[in-house]
């Protein structure tokens, strides 16, 4: 065989080596190619979280219904206790199991994705209180959607479903409406999903995990509420390095929602005693104003604490760009949202939301 090798044909140009017919790429090219492959694989598994939630959620619901039938429940006879038992099975099975599977598939340890960094009391309190600003934003968005589409506000029935004299029902309601969602959802979305993407930058990780957090709730009112909440819960988790602050804020928000019926009735009676009978719309407006004012005051206190913290530590609260520097932000975003499972999940969950939204929209158009 003829040997055509000639060292003179290899000429260094711009940090690379060229041959007459072959170009040898720099190391950065292969690094970028490898990172794109890792991102694509990780994005596909993260998109599978929402798809697995559908499957495992169905399994959990069927199992819960079988158990309820053995208890003589299943048609609403158990009231809040029945709903609590069903959700206790649903949330951990539908969300936690897929998250563990995904972490393992990505070669990550779940314990490494749940941040438990020690945080000072003042920093934790400041972040917790500042979060009430974002609860105001979410609440206002819910109010706007409820005003435009009144029949979409069926979620309010949950807050009034427990018997005020039955403490067992209240404990059950808080357990499955506040405690379990706060623990499970924070560990999945602010733990596994967010931290598995932080290597691509905190901002991208927070936004993507918030999108998944919002979509999994499946109805327009909870979606508009969970977007600002998810963004801030992600921020305080990244900023503090401790997931328990997000869990606490999530729990408090959901607990307040559980007691919203009692809060409304109490404030309504007080206002009626002071100013007399007024229209229901005006009463709702006044009560919302009182609640939002309290939230804003708490948020200002939190902001004051955080400002003092930043005077001592200028880097406190700053988002990191991530360790993967060979990819641009646009390449990272494209890699995430071009993954087939992510696209399919968005289509499925947005489609479900639209279908649930059709009745109130049709009712609105008839007015």
Sine and cosine of phi, psi and omega as CSV:
sin_phi,cos_phi,sin_psi,cos_psi,sin_omega,cos_omega
0.00,0.00,0.67,-0.74,-0.04,-1.00
-0.97,0.24,0.69,-0.72,0.01,-1.00
-0.99,-0.16,0.94,-0.34,-0.03,-1.00
-1.00,-0.08,0.13,0.99,-0.06,-1.00
-0.92,0.39,0.77,-0.64,0.06,-1.00
-0.61,-0.79,0.92,-0.38,-0.05,-1.00
-0.82,0.57,-0.43,0.90,-0.02,-1.00
-0.94,0.34,-0.29,0.96,0.01,-1.00
-0.96,0.26,-0.29,0.96,-0.02,-1.00
-1.00,-0.08,0.92,-0.39,-0.06,-1.00
-0.82,-0.57,0.86,-0.51,0.03,-1.00
-0.91,0.42,0.75,-0.67,0.05,-1.00
-0.62,-0.79,0.86,-0.51,0.08,-1.00
0.82,0.58,0.64,0.76,0.08,-1.00
0.99,0.13,0.00,1.00,0.04,-1.00
-0.88,-0.47,0.11,-0.99,0.03,-1.00
-0.87,-0.49,0.74,-0.68,-0.05,-1.00
-0.87,-0.50,0.55,-0.83,0.16,-0.99
-0.90,-0.43,0.12,-0.99,0.02,-1.00
-0.83,0.56,-0.63,0.77,-0.07,-1.00
-0.86,-0.51,-0.14,0.99,-0.10,-0.99
-0.80,-0.60,0.71,-0.70,0.09,-1.00
-0.93,-0.37,0.77,-0.64,0.03,-1.00
-0.99,-0.10,0.89,-0.45,-0.11,-0.99
-0.98,0.22,0.44,-0.90,0.05,-1.00
-0.93,0.37,0.27,-0.96,-0.04,-1.00
-0.87,0.49,-0.51,0.86,-0.02,-1.00
-0.87,0.49,-0.53,0.85,0.01,-1.00
-0.89,0.46,-0.72,0.69,-0.03,-1.00
-0.95,0.31,-0.53,0.85,0.07,-1.00
-0.90,0.45,-0.71,0.71,0.02,-1.00
-0.90,0.43,-0.67,0.74,0.01,-1.00
-0.88,0.47,-0.66,0.75,0.01,-1.00
-0.92,0.39,-0.65,0.76,-0.01,-1.00
-0.93,0.38,-0.60,0.80,0.06,-1.00
-0.89,0.45,-0.61,0.79,0.03,-1.00
-0.92,0.40,-0.68,0.73,0.03,-1.00
-0.90,0.45,-0.69,0.72,-0.01,-1.00
-0.89,0.46,-0.68,0.73,0.00,-1.00
-0.88,0.47,-0.69,0.72,0.00,-1.00
-0.90,0.43,-0.70,0.72,-0.02,-1.00
-0.92,0.40,-0.65,0.76,0.02,-1.00
-0.89,0.46,-0.65,0.76,0.02,-1.00
-0.90,0.44,-0.65,0.76,0.03,-1.00
-0.94,0.34,-0.63,0.77,0.02,-1.00
-0.91,0.40,-0.62,0.79,0.09,-1.00
-0.89,0.45,-0.49,0.87,0.03,-1.00
-0.93,0.38,-0.35,0.94,0.03,-1.00
-0.82,0.57,-0.73,0.68,-0.02,-1.00
-0.94,0.33,-0.56,0.83,0.04,-1.00
-0.94,0.33,-0.68,0.73,0.05,-1.00
-0.90,0.44,-0.53,0.85,0.01,-1.00
-0.88,0.48,-0.62,0.79,0.05,-1.00
-0.89,0.46,-0.72,0.70,-0.06,-1.00
-0.93,0.36,-0.81,0.59,-0.04,-1.00
-0.93,0.37,-0.50,0.86,0.07,-1.00
-0.90,0.43,-0.64,0.76,0.05,-1.00
-0.90,0.43,-0.68,0.73,0.03,-1.00
-0.88,0.48,-0.70,0.71,-0.01,-1.00
-0.90,0.44,-0.65,0.76,-0.01,-1.00
-0.91,0.42,-0.66,0.75,0.02,-1.00
-0.90,0.44,-0.70,0.71,0.01,-1.00
-0.88,0.47,-0.66,0.75,0.00,-1.00
-0.91,0.42,-0.64,0.77,0.01,-1.00
-0.91,0.42,-0.63,0.78,0.05,-1.00
-0.89,0.46,-0.70,0.71,0.01,-1.00
-0.90,0.44,-0.66,0.75,0.02,-1.00
-0.90,0.44,-0.58,0.81,0.01,-1.00
-0.91,0.41,-0.58,0.81,0.05,-1.00
-0.93,0.38,-0.45,0.90,0.00,-1.00
-1.00,0.02,-0.01,1.00,-0.01,-1.00
0.99,0.14,0.23,0.97,0.05,-1.00
-0.95,-0.31,-0.16,-0.99,0.07,-1.00
0.81,-0.58,-0.25,0.97,0.01,-1.00
-0.85,-0.53,0.43,0.90,0.01,-1.00
1.00,-0.06,0.00,1.00,-0.04,-1.00
-0.90,0.43,-0.48,0.88,-0.04,-1.00
-0.99,0.11,-0.11,0.99,0.03,-1.00
0.87,0.49,-0.68,-0.73,-0.03,-1.00
-0.88,0.47,-0.58,0.81,0.00,-1.00
-0.87,0.49,-0.61,0.79,0.02,-1.00
-0.91,0.41,-0.72,0.70,0.02,-1.00
-0.88,0.47,-0.64,0.76,-0.02,-1.00
-0.89,0.45,-0.71,0.71,-0.02,-1.00
-0.89,0.46,-0.66,0.75,-0.01,-1.00
-0.91,0.41,-0.68,0.74,-0.06,-1.00
-0.96,0.28,-0.50,0.86,0.04,-1.00
-0.86,0.50,-0.56,0.83,0.07,-1.00
-0.98,0.20,-0.66,0.75,-0.16,-0.99
-0.91,0.41,-0.83,0.56,-0.16,-0.99
-0.87,0.49,-0.79,0.61,0.00,-1.00
-0.90,0.44,-0.65,0.76,-0.05,-1.00
-0.95,0.32,-0.71,0.70,-0.10,-1.00
-0.95,0.31,-0.50,0.87,-0.08,-1.00
-0.95,-0.33,-0.71,0.70,-0.11,-0.99
-0.94,0.33,-0.72,0.69,-0.04,-1.00
-0.87,0.50,-0.75,0.66,0.06,-1.00
-0.86,0.51,-0.61,0.79,-0.01,-1.00
-0.89,0.45,-0.65,0.76,0.03,-1.00
-0.91,0.42,-0.68,0.73,0.02,-1.00
-0.87,0.50,-0.70,0.72,-0.05,-1.00
-0.92,0.40,-0.67,0.74,0.02,-1.00
-0.87,0.50,-0.70,0.71,0.01,-1.00
-0.90,0.44,-0.66,0.76,-0.02,-1.00
-0.91,0.42,-0.52,0.86,0.02,-1.00
-1.00,0.08,0.03,1.00,0.00,-1.00
0.96,0.27,0.46,0.89,-0.03,-1.00
-0.91,-0.42,0.50,-0.86,0.07,-1.00
-1.00,-0.05,0.74,-0.67,-0.04,-1.00
-0.85,0.53,-0.64,0.77,-0.03,-1.00
-0.90,0.44,-0.46,0.89,0.02,-1.00
-0.98,0.18,-0.27,0.96,-0.05,-1.00
-0.99,-0.10,-0.15,0.99,0.01,-1.00
-0.97,-0.23,0.95,-0.31,-0.09,-1.00
-0.98,0.20,0.80,-0.60,0.04,-1.00
-0.79,-0.61,0.59,0.81,-0.01,-1.00
-0.90,0.44,0.63,-0.78,0.04,-1.00
-0.93,0.37,0.75,-0.66,-0.02,-1.00
-0.78,-0.62,0.57,-0.82,-0.02,-1.00
-0.92,0.39,0.43,-0.90,-0.02,-1.00
-0.88,0.48,-0.67,0.75,-0.03,-1.00
-0.91,0.42,-0.66,0.75,0.02,-1.00
-0.91,0.42,-0.71,0.71,0.01,-1.00
-0.89,0.45,-0.69,0.73,0.01,-1.00
-0.91,0.41,-0.66,0.75,0.01,-1.00
-0.88,0.47,-0.72,0.70,0.02,-1.00
-0.91,0.42,-0.66,0.75,0.01,-1.00
-0.88,0.47,-0.76,0.65,-0.03,-1.00
-0.93,0.36,-0.62,0.79,0.01,-1.00
-0.88,0.47,-0.44,0.90,0.01,-1.00
-0.89,0.46,-0.36,0.93,0.00,-1.00
-0.92,0.39,-0.40,0.91,0.12,-0.99
-0.85,0.53,-0.69,0.72,-0.06,-1.00
-0.96,0.27,-0.45,0.89,0.11,-0.99
-0.92,0.39,-0.56,0.83,0.08,-1.00
-0.90,0.43,-0.70,0.72,0.00,-1.00
-0.87,0.49,-0.74,0.68,0.02,-1.00
-0.88,0.47,-0.67,0.74,0.01,-1.00
-0.89,0.46,-0.65,0.76,0.01,-1.00
-0.92,0.40,-0.63,0.78,0.05,-1.00
-0.90,0.44,-0.64,0.76,0.06,-1.00
-0.89,0.46,-0.67,0.74,0.02,-1.00
-0.88,0.48,-0.66,0.75,-0.01,-1.00
-0.90,0.43,-0.74,0.67,0.00,-1.00
-0.91,0.42,-0.65,0.76,0.00,-1.00
-0.91,0.43,-0.56,0.83,0.02,-1.00
-0.94,0.35,-0.67,0.75,-0.01,-1.00
-0.95,0.30,-0.66,0.75,-0.03,-1.00
-0.83,-0.55,0.99,0.17,-0.10,-0.99
-0.82,0.57,-0.61,0.79,-0.07,-1.00
-0.96,0.28,-0.12,0.99,0.03,-1.00
-0.99,0.16,-0.08,1.00,-0.09,-1.00
-1.00,0.01,0.52,0.85,-0.03,-1.00
-0.92,0.40,-0.33,0.94,-0.02,-1.00
-0.89,0.45,-0.35,0.94,0.00,-1.00
-0.91,0.41,-0.37,0.93,0.00,-1.00
-0.89,0.46,-0.50,0.86,-0.02,-1.00
-0.87,0.49,-0.66,0.75,-0.07,-1.00
-0.93,0.37,-0.32,0.95,-0.06,-1.00
-0.93,-0.36,0.21,0.98,-0.13,-0.99
-1.00,0.07,-0.30,0.95,-0.04,-1.00
-1.00,0.00,0.57,-0.82,0.06,-1.00
-0.97,0.26,0.88,-0.48,-0.05,-1.00
-0.85,0.53,-0.39,0.92,-0.02,-1.00
-1.00,-0.04,-0.12,0.99,-0.03,-1.00
-0.97,-0.24,0.99,-0.16,-0.06,-1.00
-0.93,0.38,-0.48,0.88,0.05,-1.00
-0.89,0.46,-0.64,0.77,0.03,-1.00
-0.92,0.39,-0.62,0.78,0.01,-1.00
-0.92,0.40,-0.66,0.75,0.04,-1.00
-0.88,0.47,-0.69,0.73,0.02,-1.00
-0.90,0.44,-0.67,0.74,-0.02,-1.00
-0.89,0.45,-0.70,0.71,0.01,-1.00
-0.92,0.39,-0.60,0.80,-0.01,-1.00
-0.88,0.48,-0.78,0.62,-0.11,-0.99
-1.00,-0.02,-0.26,0.96,0.03,-1.00
-0.99,-0.16,-0.35,0.94,-0.07,-1.00
-0.82,-0.57,-0.83,0.56,-0.13,-0.99
-0.92,0.39,-0.81,0.58,-0.05,-1.00
-0.90,0.43,-0.74,0.68,0.05,-1.00
-0.86,0.51,-0.64,0.77,-0.01,-1.00
-0.88,0.47,-0.72,0.69,-0.02,-1.00
-0.93,0.36,-0.81,0.59,-0.10,-0.99
-0.91,0.41,-0.78,0.63,-0.08,-1.00
-0.92,0.40,-0.61,0.79,0.04,-1.00
-0.93,0.36,-0.66,0.75,0.00,-1.00
-0.91,0.42,-0.55,0.83,-0.01,-1.00
-0.99,0.17,-0.82,0.57,-0.16,-0.99
-0.99,0.10,-0.68,0.74,0.04,-1.00
-1.00,0.00,-0.17,0.99,0.05,-1.00
-0.98,-0.19,-0.99,0.14,-0.13,-0.99
-0.90,0.44,-0.81,0.59,-0.12,-0.99
-0.93,0.36,-0.78,0.63,-0.05,-1.00
-0.88,0.48,-0.75,0.66,-0.10,-0.99
-0.96,0.26,-0.34,0.94,0.09,-1.00
-0.96,0.27,-0.22,0.98,-0.02,-1.00
-0.93,-0.38,-0.02,1.00,-0.08,-1.00
-0.90,0.43,-0.37,0.93,0.05,-1.00
-0.90,0.43,-0.31,0.95,0.04,-1.00
-0.99,-0.13,0.10,0.99,0.02,-1.00
0.90,-0.44,0.65,-0.76,-0.05,-1.00
-0.90,0.44,-0.65,0.76,-0.05,-1.00
-0.89,0.46,-0.71,0.71,0.01,-1.00
-0.90,0.43,-0.67,0.74,-0.01,-1.00
-0.89,0.45,-0.68,0.73,-0.01,-1.00
-0.91,0.42,-0.72,0.69,-0.06,-1.00
-0.92,0.40,-0.67,0.74,-0.03,-1.00
-0.93,0.37,-0.68,0.74,0.01,-1.00
-0.92,0.40,-0.55,0.83,0.05,-1.00
-0.92,0.39,-0.64,0.77,0.05,-1.00
-0.86,0.51,-0.72,0.70,0.00,-1.00
-0.92,0.39,-0.63,0.78,0.04,-1.00
-0.87,0.49,-0.67,0.74,-0.01,-1.00
-0.94,0.33,-0.71,0.70,-0.06,-1.00
-0.89,0.46,-0.61,0.79,-0.09,-1.00
-0.92,0.39,-0.31,0.95,0.02,-1.00
-0.98,0.22,-0.42,0.91,0.29,-0.96
0.97,0.23,0.00,1.00,0.10,-1.00
-0.66,-0.75,0.43,-0.90,-0.19,-0.98
-0.87,0.49,-0.63,0.78,-0.04,-1.00
-0.91,0.41,-0.70,0.71,0.00,-1.00
-0.95,0.30,-0.49,0.87,0.04,-1.00
-0.91,0.41,-0.75,0.66,-0.01,-1.00
-0.92,0.39,-0.42,0.91,0.02,-1.00
-0.99,0.17,-0.61,0.79,-0.09,-1.00
-0.99,0.13,-0.29,0.96,0.01,-1.00
-0.91,0.42,-0.84,0.54,0.06,-1.00
-0.90,0.44,-0.59,0.81,0.02,-1.00
-0.90,0.43,-0.71,0.71,-0.01,-1.00
-0.90,0.45,-0.64,0.77,0.02,-1.00
-0.88,0.48,-0.69,0.72,-0.04,-1.00
-0.97,0.25,-0.63,0.77,0.05,-1.00
-0.86,0.50,-0.62,0.78,0.08,-1.00
-0.91,0.41,-0.65,0.76,-0.02,-1.00
-0.90,0.44,-0.73,0.68,-0.06,-1.00
-0.94,0.35,-0.46,0.89,0.07,-1.00
-0.93,0.36,-0.70,0.72,0.03,-1.00
-0.92,0.39,-0.68,0.74,-0.08,-1.00
-0.93,0.38,-0.68,0.74,-0.07,-1.00
-1.00,0.02,-0.44,0.90,-0.11,-0.99
0.95,0.32,0.33,0.94,-0.03,-1.00
-0.65,-0.76,0.83,-0.56,-0.09,-1.00
-0.98,0.20,-0.30,0.95,-0.11,-0.99
-0.93,0.38,-0.44,0.90,0.05,-1.00
-0.92,0.40,-0.69,0.73,0.04,-1.00
-0.90,0.43,-0.65,0.76,0.04,-1.00
-0.87,0.49,-0.70,0.72,-0.03,-1.00
-0.90,0.44,-0.71,0.71,-0.01,-1.00
-0.91,0.41,-0.65,0.76,0.04,-1.00
-0.87,0.49,-0.71,0.71,-0.01,-1.00
-0.89,0.45,-0.71,0.70,-0.01,-1.00
-0.89,0.46,-0.69,0.72,0.01,-1.00
-0.87,0.50,-0.73,0.68,-0.02,-1.00
-0.93,0.36,-0.57,0.82,0.03,-1.00
-0.92,0.40,-0.67,0.75,0.06,-1.00
-0.86,0.50,-0.63,0.77,0.04,-1.00
-0.89,0.45,-0.61,0.80,0.04,-1.00
-0.88,0.47,-0.59,0.81,-0.06,-1.00
-0.99,-0.12,0.17,0.99,-0.07,-1.00
-0.87,0.49,-0.56,0.83,0.02,-1.00
-0.90,0.43,-0.71,0.71,0.02,-1.00
-0.92,0.40,-0.66,0.75,0.03,-1.00
-0.87,0.49,-0.70,0.72,-0.01,-1.00
-0.89,0.45,-0.74,0.67,-0.04,-1.00
-0.90,0.44,-0.64,0.77,0.00,-1.00
-0.91,0.42,-0.76,0.65,0.01,-1.00
-0.92,0.40,-0.58,0.81,0.02,-1.00
-0.89,0.46,-0.69,0.72,0.02,-1.00
-0.90,0.43,-0.65,0.76,0.01,-1.00
-0.90,0.43,-0.72,0.69,-0.03,-1.00
-0.91,0.41,-0.64,0.77,0.03,-1.00
-0.89,0.46,-0.63,0.78,0.02,-1.00
-0.92,0.40,-0.45,0.90,-0.04,-1.00
-1.00,0.02,-0.74,0.68,-0.11,-0.99
-0.93,-0.36,-0.07,1.00,-0.03,-1.00
1.00,0.02,-0.14,-0.99,-0.03,-1.00
-0.95,0.33,0.73,-0.68,0.07,-1.00
-0.72,-0.70,0.20,-0.98,-0.03,-1.00
-0.92,0.40,0.42,-0.91,-0.02,-1.00
-0.90,0.44,-0.64,0.76,0.01,-1.00
-0.88,0.48,-0.68,0.74,0.01,-1.00
-0.92,0.39,-0.60,0.80,0.02,-1.00
-0.89,0.45,-0.71,0.70,0.03,-1.00
-0.88,0.48,-0.66,0.75,0.01,-1.00
-0.88,0.47,-0.70,0.71,-0.01,-1.00
-0.91,0.41,-0.71,0.70,-0.03,-1.00
-0.91,0.43,-0.67,0.74,0.06,-1.00
-0.87,0.49,-0.64,0.77,0.03,-1.00
-0.88,0.47,-0.65,0.76,0.02,-1.00
-0.90,0.43,-0.73,0.68,-0.02,-1.00
-0.89,0.46,-0.71,0.70,0.00,-1.00
-0.91,0.42,-0.59,0.81,0.03,-1.00
-0.89,0.46,-0.68,0.74,0.05,-1.00
-0.89,0.46,-0.70,0.72,0.01,-1.00
-0.88,0.48,-0.69,0.73,-0.02,-1.00
-0.91,0.43,-0.65,0.76,0.05,-1.00
-0.88,0.48,-0.70,0.71,0.04,-1.00
-0.89,0.47,-0.65,0.76,0.03,-1.00
-0.89,0.45,-0.62,0.78,0.03,-1.00
-0.92,0.40,-0.63,0.78,0.07,-1.00
-0.88,0.48,-0.71,0.71,0.04,-1.00
-0.88,0.47,-0.66,0.75,0.02,-1.00
-0.89,0.45,-0.64,0.77,0.04,-1.00
-0.88,0.47,-0.69,0.73,0.02,-1.00
-0.90,0.44,-0.67,0.74,-0.03,-1.00
-0.93,0.36,-0.59,0.81,0.04,-1.00
-0.89,0.46,-0.66,0.75,0.05,-1.00
-0.90,0.43,-0.59,0.81,0.03,-1.00
-0.91,0.42,-0.64,0.77,-0.02,-1.00
-0.93,0.36,-0.44,0.90,0.06,-1.00
-0.90,0.43,-0.53,0.85,0.00,-1.00
-1.00,0.04,-0.49,0.87,-0.04,-1.00
-0.67,-0.74,0.99,-0.17,-0.08,-1.00
-0.90,0.43,-0.45,0.89,-0.02,-1.00
-0.99,0.12,-0.11,0.99,-0.03,-1.00
-0.90,0.43,0.80,-0.61,0.02,-1.00
1.00,-0.01,-0.09,1.00,-0.01,-1.00
-0.98,0.19,0.68,-0.73,0.04,-1.00
-1.00,0.09,0.62,-0.78,-0.01,-1.00
-1.00,-0.01,0.49,-0.87,-0.04,-1.00
-0.99,0.12,-0.20,0.98,0.01,-1.00
0.99,-0.10,0.21,-0.98,-0.06,-1.00
-1.00,-0.04,-0.28,0.96,0.02,-1.00
-1.00,0.03,0.98,-0.17,-0.07,-1.00
-0.98,-0.21,-0.13,0.99,-0.04,-1.00
-0.99,0.17,-0.22,0.98,0.04,-1.00
-0.95,-0.32,0.65,-0.76,0.09,-1.00
-0.97,0.24,0.27,-0.96,0.02,-1.00
-0.87,0.49,-0.62,0.79,0.02,-1.00
-0.91,0.42,-0.59,0.81,0.05,-1.00
-0.93,0.37,-0.60,0.80,0.03,-1.00
-0.92,0.39,-0.71,0.70,-0.01,-1.00
-0.91,0.42,-0.68,0.73,0.04,-1.00
-0.88,0.48,-0.66,0.75,0.01,-1.00
-0.89,0.46,-0.62,0.79,0.00,-1.00
-0.94,0.34,-0.75,0.66,-0.16,-0.99
-1.00,0.03,-0.06,1.00,0.09,-1.00
-0.99,-0.10,-0.07,1.00,0.03,-1.00
-0.91,0.41,0.76,-0.65,-0.06,-1.00
-0.82,0.57,-0.68,0.73,-0.04,-1.00
-0.93,0.38,-0.54,0.84,0.05,-1.00
-0.92,0.39,-0.71,0.71,0.01,-1.00
-0.88,0.48,-0.72,0.69,-0.01,-1.00
-0.89,0.45,-0.68,0.73,-0.01,-1.00
-0.88,0.47,-0.69,0.72,0.02,-1.00
-0.88,0.47,-0.70,0.72,0.00,-1.00
-0.88,0.48,-0.72,0.70,-0.03,-1.00
-0.90,0.44,-0.76,0.65,-0.10,-1.00
-0.96,0.28,-0.59,0.81,0.09,-1.00
-0.92,0.40,-0.63,0.78,0.05,-1.00
-0.88,0.47,-0.68,0.73,0.05,-1.00
-0.88,0.47,-0.67,0.75,0.00,-1.00
-0.89,0.45,-0.67,0.75,0.01,-1.00
-0.90,0.43,-0.67,0.75,0.01,-1.00
-0.89,0.46,-0.65,0.76,0.05,-1.00
-0.93,0.36,-0.42,0.91,-0.05,-1.00
-1.00,0.09,-0.31,0.95,-0.08,-1.00
-0.86,0.50,-0.74,0.68,-0.01,-1.00
-0.84,0.54,-0.77,0.64,0.03,-1.00
-0.91,0.42,-0.53,0.85,0.04,-1.00
-0.92,0.39,-0.70,0.72,0.04,-1.00
-0.88,0.48,-0.67,0.75,0.03,-1.00
-0.89,0.45,-0.64,0.77,0.02,-1.00
-0.91,0.42,-0.65,0.76,-0.03,-1.00
-0.93,0.36,-0.43,0.91,0.01,-1.00
-0.97,0.25,-0.33,0.94,-0.06,-1.00
-0.93,0.37,0.00,0.00,0.00,0.00
